[in-house]
Amino acid sequence: MNATTPTDIPGAIEGRLTELEIKASYAEDLLDTLNQLVASQQEQIDLLLREVSRLRQRGEPDAAPAERNLRDELPPHY
């Protein structure tokens, strides 16, 4: 067991405080980075949603679906 003298206690507290400040700084930096990433991903999602909407509008809503041949859908081992 480490014996600390009363004069060592302020130094130990200062050291712990410094470590906590460093950890808080890293956590704050990580949070900023993650916020930027989320904002960037949201911009991509919005762009993709607009693109899908535009593609749906370009499609022909009254067009009949293409006829399917069930033989084309057989698994390859048949």
C-alpha positions as a Markdown table, in Angstrom:
| # | Residue | x | y | z |
|---|---|---|---|---|
| 1 | Met | 0.0 | 0.0 | 0.0 |
| 2 | Asn | 1.3 | 3.4 | -0.9 |
| 3 | Ala | 1.7 | 5.8 | 1.9 |
| 4 | Thr | 1.0 | 9.3 | 0.9 |
| 5 | Thr | 2.0 | 12.2 | 3.0 |
| 6 | Pro | -0.3 | 15.2 | 3.3 |
| 7 | Thr | 2.0 | 17.1 | 1.0 |
| 8 | Asp | 1.6 | 14.5 | -1.8 |
| 9 | Ile | -2.2 | 14.7 | -1.8 |
| 10 | Pro | -2.5 | 18.0 | -3.7 |
| 11 | Gly | 0.0 | 16.7 | -6.3 |
| 12 | Ala | -2.0 | 13.5 | -6.7 |
| 13 | Ile | -5.3 | 15.4 | -7.0 |
| 14 | Glu | -3.7 | 17.8 | -9.6 |
| 15 | Gly | -2.5 | 14.7 | -11.6 |
| 16 | Arg | -5.9 | 13.1 | -11.5 |
| 17 | Leu | -7.5 | 16.4 | -12.5 |
| 18 | Thr | -5.1 | 16.8 | -15.4 |
| 19 | Glu | -5.9 | 13.3 | -16.6 |
| 20 | Leu | -9.6 | 14.0 | -16.4 |
| 21 | Glu | -9.2 | 17.2 | -18.4 |
| 22 | Ile | -7.3 | 15.3 | -21.1 |
| 23 | Lys | -10.0 | 12.7 | -21.3 |
| 24 | Ala | -12.7 | 15.4 | -21.5 |
| 25 | Ser | -10.8 | 17.1 | -24.3 |
| 26 | Tyr | -10.6 | 13.8 | -26.3 |
| 27 | Ala | -14.3 | 13.1 | -25.6 |
| 28 | Glu | -15.2 | 16.6 | -26.8 |
| 29 | Asp | -13.1 | 16.2 | -30.0 |
| 30 | Leu | -14.7 | 12.8 | -30.7 |
| 31 | Leu | -18.2 | 14.3 | -30.2 |
| 32 | Asp | -17.4 | 17.1 | -32.6 |
| 33 | Thr | -16.1 | 14.6 | -35.2 |
| 34 | Leu | -19.2 | 12.4 | -34.8 |
| 35 | Asn | -21.5 | 15.4 | -35.1 |
| 36 | Gln | -19.8 | 16.3 | -38.4 |
| 37 | Leu | -20.1 | 12.7 | -39.6 |
| 38 | Val | -23.8 | 12.6 | -38.8 |
| 39 | Ala | -24.5 | 15.9 | -40.5 |
| 40 | Ser | -22.6 | 14.7 | -43.6 |
| 41 | Gln | -24.6 | 11.4 | -43.6 |
| 42 | Gln | -27.9 | 13.3 | -43.3 |
| 43 | Glu | -26.9 | 15.4 | -46.3 |
| 44 | Gln | -26.3 | 12.2 | -48.3 |
| 45 | Ile | -29.6 | 10.7 | -47.2 |
| 46 | Asp | -31.4 | 13.8 | -48.2 |
| 47 | Leu | -29.7 | 13.8 | -51.6 |
| 48 | Leu | -30.5 | 10.1 | -52.1 |
| 49 | Leu | -34.2 | 10.7 | -51.1 |
| 50 | Arg | -34.5 | 13.5 | -53.7 |
| 51 | Glu | -32.9 | 11.3 | -56.3 |
| 52 | Val | -35.3 | 8.4 | -55.6 |
| 53 | Ser | -38.2 | 10.8 | -55.7 |
| 54 | Arg | -37.0 | 12.2 | -59.1 |
| 55 | Leu | -36.6 | 8.7 | -60.5 |
| 56 | Arg | -40.1 | 7.7 | -59.4 |
| 57 | Gln | -41.5 | 10.7 | -61.1 |
| 58 | Arg | -39.7 | 9.9 | -64.3 |
| 59 | Gly | -41.1 | 6.3 | -64.3 |
| 60 | Glu | -44.3 | 5.5 | -66.1 |
| 61 | Pro | -46.9 | 4.9 | -63.4 |
| 62 | Asp | -49.5 | 3.4 | -65.9 |
| 63 | Ala | -47.0 | 1.0 | -67.5 |
| 64 | Ala | -47.9 | -2.7 | -66.9 |
| 65 | Pro | -45.2 | -4.8 | -65.2 |
| 66 | Ala | -43.1 | -6.8 | -67.6 |
| 67 | Glu | -44.3 | -10.4 | -68.1 |
| 68 | Arg | -42.2 | -12.9 | -66.2 |
| 69 | Asn | -41.2 | -16.3 | -67.5 |
| 70 | Leu | -41.1 | -18.7 | -64.5 |
| 71 | Arg | -38.4 | -20.9 | -66.3 |
| 72 | Asp | -36.0 | -17.9 | -66.0 |
| 73 | Glu | -36.5 | -17.9 | -62.3 |
| 74 | Leu | -35.6 | -21.6 | -61.7 |
| 75 | Pro | -32.6 | -22.2 | -59.5 |
| 76 | Pro | -29.4 | -23.1 | -61.5 |
| 77 | His | -29.4 | -26.7 | -60.4 |
| 78 | Tyr | -32.6 | -27.5 | -62.4 |
